[in-house]
Amino acid sequence: MKIAMLVPSWPPGNLANGIVTYANYMVRELRRQGHEVYILTANASITEVGTIDLKRYQRPRSLWRRLIFRLAPDRASWCERTELIVKAITELKRTSGLEVLEIENSFGLSLALSETKRLPIVVRLHGPWFLSKTERRPVYDAIREYLEGRALRSAQVISSPSRNIGNAVSKRYGSKITYRVFSNPIDVPTERWSVDSCKKHSLLFVGRFDLLKGADLIFRAFAKVAETHPETSLTFVGPDCGIEGQTISQFAVQMLSEKAIRKFRFLGPLPRDSLAELRVSHFVTICASRSEVQPYSILEAMSFGCPIISSGVGGIPEMIDSGRSGILFPSEDVQALTAAIRMLLEHPEIAAKLGASARAQCINYEPAKMAVSALQTYKAAVTKFHESV
């Protein structure tokens, strides 16, 4: 098949983003199986075969366009981005016989593309806004949820990494919405976590410092753990997006004792390749998100065989069998998170069993299997498209 995927950035490694990571695995495997795959992005750092930089289709903005961008930047950006994508897929269809486009659900961008009737569209549920919002912005939230709902109701085919998320979308936007489920793909590396070689009493968090990722909960739990296990350390990897106007440094000073602060490291955003050493050298990986679809922060930890403690939100319970391949705690329950951390610190043999089981479970996420499911989804979209035109 001849397939296009819209991604926020390319090539992989420039941006810590689950959509880019998903596309990296999927594109590589689909190409290995003999399919032509094109990447559409407005943030291409290098030009390579099969990568279409959307900025090449951008024209100078007229006075009227500049005024619209000033008055309504979100709406103007949405319209311009749609225009660039339409130009790109029109050219690819004419020159290469492009058959289908896969696009994320954000901002309801797929609606305008579907209405052009240029190409079959597959909408991938990477994070519906009604599940992801953490700050109250009533007007913005209402508009974005409305646009995403219209787009999903009109989509030819929807795919989801998680059945829980697909069900939530159907409940929110109408029971007539149907979807196909196939997981995000991941490889299992040769390197693996070991209880004998990791740094005991070390905790690792990979994610943004914000409310959605539950970074505030991580600090509160670490503060409590440090009271009874003062040797415990916390390493935080990810961008500092702020919480209620506070930076991560300000928040740490407010939440942690002087002794605990000395055991805290903030490394900021790191390339994905740099995380492998951190994953295998830390004792426990923690996720405290308030909403997730199927996060690579957990998938990657599973692939290395790391013991994992996570909130049981969204699609995570479909990934982790609590007590067997990790430990799940109720969302926002700091006491339960603290108890889980203390239990593993005191019982490393349990942590080792959880990590081994998580790694073995990654056979369910092999890229070759996920590519087969994706192709079936693309073909369904092509069939439905031709039936409707």
C-alpha positions in Angstrom: 0.0 0.0 0.0 0.9 3.7 -0.3 0.4 5.3 3.1 0.9 8.8 4.6 1.2 9.6 8.3 0.9 13.1 9.8 3.3 13.6 12.8 4.3 16.6 14.9 8.1 16.2 14.1 10.5 14.2 12.1 13.0 12.5 12.2 12.5 10.7 15.6 14.7 11.8 18.4 14.2 15.5 18.0 11.0 15.6 20.1 9.9 13.4 23.1 6.5 12.6 21.7 4.5 9.4 21.7 3.0 10.0 18.3 6.5 10.3 16.8 7.7 7.1 18.6 4.6 5.2 17.3 5.2 6.4 13.8 8.9 5.5 14.0 8.1 1.8 14.7 5.2 1.6 12.3 6.9 3.3 9.4 10.0 1.2 9.7 8.0 -2.1 9.9 5.6 -1.2 7.1 8.5 -0.3 4.8 10.2 -3.5 5.7 7.1 -5.3 4.6 7.3 -3.6 1.2 4.9 -0.7 1.6 5.5 2.9 0.6 5.1 5.2 3.6 5.3 9.0 3.6 5.8 11.2 6.6 4.0 14.6 6.6 5.2 17.1 9.2 5.6 20.8 9.7 8.7 20.3 11.7 11.2 18.4 9.6 14.8 19.0 10.8 16.3 17.1 7.8 14.9 16.1 4.4 15.0 12.4 3.7 13.3 10.1 1.2 9.6 9.8 2.1 9.5 12.9 4.3 7.3 15.7 3.2 8.0 19.1 4.8 4.6 20.8 4.9 6.3 24.2 5.1 7.3 23.8 1.4 3.6 24.4 0.5 3.3 27.6 2.7 2.8 30.8 0.9 3.5 34.3 2.2 0.6 35.6 4.4 -1.4 38.4 3.0 -2.4 41.4 5.2 -5.8 39.8 5.8 -4.2 36.5 6.9 -1.8 38.2 9.2 -4.8 40.0 10.8 -6.7 36.7 11.2 -3.6 35.2 12.9 -3.5 38.1 15.3 -7.2 38.0 16.2 -7.7 34.2 16.2 -4.4 32.4 16.2 -5.7 28.9 17.0 -8.4 28.9 14.3 -6.1 30.5 11.7 -3.3 28.0 12.4 -5.8 25.1 12.1 -7.1 26.4 8.8 -3.5 27.0 7.4 -2.4 23.6 8.6 -5.4 21.9 6.9 -4.6 23.8 3.7 -1.0 22.6 3.7 -2.0 19.0 4.3 -4.5 19.1 1.5 -1.9 20.4 -0.9 0.6 17.7 0.2 -1.8 14.7 -0.1 -3.2 16.0 -3.4 0.3 16.1 -4.9 1.2 12.7 -3.4 -2.0 11.2 -4.8 -1.2 12.6 -8.2 2.5 11.7 -8.3 2.7 8.5 -6.2 -0.8 7.1 -6.1 -1.2 7.7 -2.3 -4.1 5.5 -1.0 -4.7 6.5 2.7 -3.7 9.0 5.3 -3.4 8.3 9.1 -3.8 11.3 11.3 -4.2 11.9 15.1 -7.5 13.1 16.6 -6.2 16.5 17.9 -8.2 19.6 17.1 -10.5 17.7 14.9 -8.2 18.3 12.0 -9.4 15.2 10.2 -12.9 16.7 9.7 -11.8 19.2 7.1 -9.6 16.7 5.4 -12.5 14.1 5.2 -14.8 16.8 3.7 -12.4 17.4 0.8 -13.1 13.7 -0.3 -9.5 13.6 -1.5 -8.4 10.5 0.4 -9.5 7.8 2.9 -8.6 9.0 6.4 -7.8 6.8 9.5 -8.0 8.8 12.8 -5.7 7.4 15.5 -6.7 8.1 19.1 -3.5 9.4 20.6 -5.2 11.5 23.3 -8.8 12.9 23.0 -8.9 16.4 24.6 -11.9 15.6 26.9 -9.7 13.1 28.6 -6.4 15.1 28.5 -7.4 18.6 29.8 -6.2 19.6 33.3 -6.7 23.3 33.3 -10.2 25.0 33.1 -10.4 27.0 29.9 -14.2 26.7 29.2 -14.3 28.4 25.8 -11.2 26.7 24.4 -12.2 23.3 25.9 -15.7 23.5 24.5 -14.5 24.5 21.0 -11.8 21.8 20.8 -14.1 19.1 22.2 -16.8 20.0 19.7 -14.3 19.9 16.8 -12.9 16.6 17.8 -16.3 15.1 18.3 -17.5 16.2 14.9 -14.3 14.8 13.3 -14.6 11.5 15.1 -18.3 11.1 14.2 -17.5 11.7 10.5 -14.2 9.6 10.4 -14.1 6.7 7.9 -12.2 4.6 10.4 -10.9 5.1 13.9 -8.1 3.2 15.5 -7.2 3.1 19.2 -4.3 1.7 21.1 -6.7 1.0 24.0 -10.2 -0.5 24.2 -10.8 1.6 27.3 -10.1 4.8 25.4 -12.2 3.7 22.4 -15.1 3.0 24.8 -14.7 6.4 26.4 -14.8 8.1 23.0 -18.0 6.2 22.1 -19.6 7.1 25.4 -18.6 10.8 25.0 -19.5 11.4 21.4 -22.1 8.8 20.6 -22.5 5.0 20.6 -22.5 4.9 16.7 -18.7 5.6 16.8 -16.9 2.4 16.1 -13.2 1.8 16.3 -10.5 -0.8 15.7 -8.0 -1.7 18.5 -4.3 -2.4 17.9 -1.6 -1.5 20.3 1.3 0.9 19.9 4.4 -1.2 18.7 7.7 -1.6 20.5 10.9 -3.6 20.2 12.4 -5.6 23.1 16.0 -4.5 23.5 18.8 -6.9 24.3 19.7 -4.8 27.3 17.6 -5.5 30.3 17.0 -4.4 33.9 18.5 -6.5 36.7 17.9 -6.2 40.4 21.6 -7.0 41.0 23.0 -4.2 38.8 20.5 -1.4 39.3 20.9 1.3 42.0 18.8 0.2 44.9 16.4 2.8 46.4 16.4 4.8 43.1 13.1 6.0 41.5 12.7 7.2 37.9 10.0 9.4 36.5 9.9 10.1 32.7 7.3 12.7 31.6 6.4 16.3 31.7 6.3 18.3 34.9 2.6 19.2 34.7 -0.7 18.1 36.2 -1.7 15.7 33.5 1.4 13.6 34.1 0.8 13.7 37.8 4.2 15.2 38.6 2.8 16.8 41.7 1.7 13.4 43.0 5.2 12.0 42.4 6.7 14.8 44.6 4.2 14.2 47.4 4.8 10.5 47.4 8.6 10.9 47.3 8.4 13.3 50.3 6.6 10.7 52.3 8.9 7.8 51.2 11.9 9.9 52.1 10.7 10.1 55.7 10.9 6.4 56.2 13.5 5.5 53.6 15.9 8.5 53.5 18.4 6.8 51.2 15.8 6.8 48.4 16.5 9.1 45.4 14.3 10.5 42.6 15.4 11.2 39.1 13.0 13.3 37.0 13.3 13.3 33.2 11.2 15.6 31.0 10.3 19.2 30.2 9.4 21.6 32.9 5.9 22.8 31.9 5.1 24.3 35.3 2.3 23.6 37.8 0.2 26.5 39.0 2.8 29.0 38.0 5.7 27.1 39.7 8.7 25.7 38.1 9.9 22.2 39.1 12.7 23.7 41.2 10.2 25.9 43.1 7.8 23.0 43.6 10.6 20.8 44.9 11.7 23.4 47.4 8.1 23.7 48.6 7.4 20.0 48.8 10.7 18.3 49.9 12.8 18.5 53.0 16.4 19.6 52.7 17.6 16.0 52.9 15.1 14.8 50.2 16.1 17.7 47.9 19.7 16.4 48.0 18.4 13.1 46.7 16.5 14.7 43.8 17.8 15.1 40.2 16.1 17.0 37.4 17.7 16.1 34.1 15.2 18.0 31.8 14.3 16.5 28.4 16.6 13.8 27.1 16.7 12.1 23.7 15.0 8.7 23.7 18.3 6.9 23.1 19.7 8.4 26.3 17.0 6.9 28.5 18.1 3.3 28.2 20.9 3.6 30.7 18.6 5.4 33.1 15.9 2.8 32.9 18.1 -0.2 33.7 20.1 1.7 36.4 17.0 2.8 38.4 15.2 0.4 40.8 11.6 1.4 40.0 9.9 3.4 37.2 6.9 5.4 38.3 3.9 6.8 36.3 1.3 8.9 38.1 -0.7 10.3 35.1 -4.2 11.5 35.5 -5.0 10.4 32.0 -3.2 8.2 29.5 -4.0 6.2 26.3 -1.1 3.8 26.0 2.1 5.6 27.1 5.5 4.8 25.7 6.9 5.9 29.1 5.5 2.6 30.4 5.9 0.5 27.2 9.6 1.3 27.1 10.1 0.5 30.8 8.3 -2.8 30.2 10.5 -3.7 27.3 13.6 -3.3 29.5 12.0 -5.4 32.3 11.8 -2.5 34.7 9.6 -2.8 37.8 6.7 -0.3 37.3 4.3 1.4 39.6 1.5 3.3 37.8 -1.8 4.9 38.2 -4.5 2.7 36.8 -6.0 5.2 34.3 -7.1 5.0 30.6 -5.4 2.2 28.7 -2.8 1.4 31.4 -4.8 -1.5 33.0 -4.7 -3.2 29.6 -0.9 -3.0 29.7 -0.2 -3.9 33.3 -1.7 -6.8 35.2 -1.5 -5.4 38.7 0.5 -7.6 41.0 1.9 -9.6 38.1 3.6 -7.3 35.7 3.5 -4.1 37.7 1.6 -2.4 40.5 -1.4 -0.1 39.8 -2.7 2.4 42.2 -5.9 4.5 42.1 -5.4 7.8 40.3 -4.4 10.7 42.7 -4.1 8.3 45.7 -0.8 9.5 47.1 -1.1 7.2 50.1 -1.4 4.1 47.8 1.5 5.3 45.6 3.6 5.8 48.7 2.8 2.3 50.0 3.6 0.7 46.7 7.0 2.3 46.5 7.8 1.3 50.1 6.7 -2.2 49.5 9.0 -2.7 46.5 11.9 -1.0 48.2 11.6 -3.5 51.0 11.0 -6.5 48.7 13.4 -6.4 45.8 12.5 -10.0 44.9 9.0 -8.9 44.1 10.2 -6.1 42.0 12.4 -8.5 40.0 9.4 -10.8 39.3 7.2 -7.9 38.2 9.9 -6.6 35.8 10.5 -10.0 34.2 6.7 -10.5 33.7 6.4 -7.0 32.1 9.2 -7.7 29.6 7.7 -11.1 28.6 4.4 -9.4 28.0 6.0 -7.2 25.3 5.6 -10.0 22.8 2.1 -8.6 22.4 3.5 -5.3 21.0 5.8 -6.6 18.3 5.9 -4.1 15.4 5.3 -6.9 12.8 2.0 -7.8 14.5 0.9 -4.2 14.9 1.7 -3.5 11.2 -0.6 -6.3 10.1 -3.4 -4.8 12.2 -2.7 -1.3 10.8 -2.8 -2.6 7.2 -6.2 -4.2 7.9 -7.4 -0.8 9.2 -6.1 1.1 6.2 -7.8 -1.3 3.8 -11.1 -0.9 5.7 -10.8 2.9 5.4 -10.1 2.6 1.6 -13.2 0.3 1.2 -15.5 2.6 3.2 -14.2 5.7 1.3 -15.0 4.2 -2.1 -18.4 3.1 -0.9 -19.2 6.7 0.1 -18.1 8.6 -2.9 
